[in-house]
Amino acid sequence: MEWSKIVAIITGAISVILAIAYLVLVQLLDYRDMKPAPVSELTPQQVIVALASDDAENLW
C-alpha cells in the first residue's frame, strides 16, 4: 500500500474515534440530573464603589 493511503486510513480512524468519544461525552453530560440554582444565587449582589482622592474638589 502507498504511504499516503496509510496516512489517510489512520487519519480517518482517529477522526471516527474522536467523533464517537465526543458523542459518548455529550450523552454522559446530558444524562446528569440538572437541579435549578438556589434563589439566593440568582439575586444581584450589591456593589459599593468608592472614590479616593487627596483633593476634595475632584470628587464630583
Residue pairs with C-beta under 8 A, 6 or more apart in sequence:
51 59
53 59
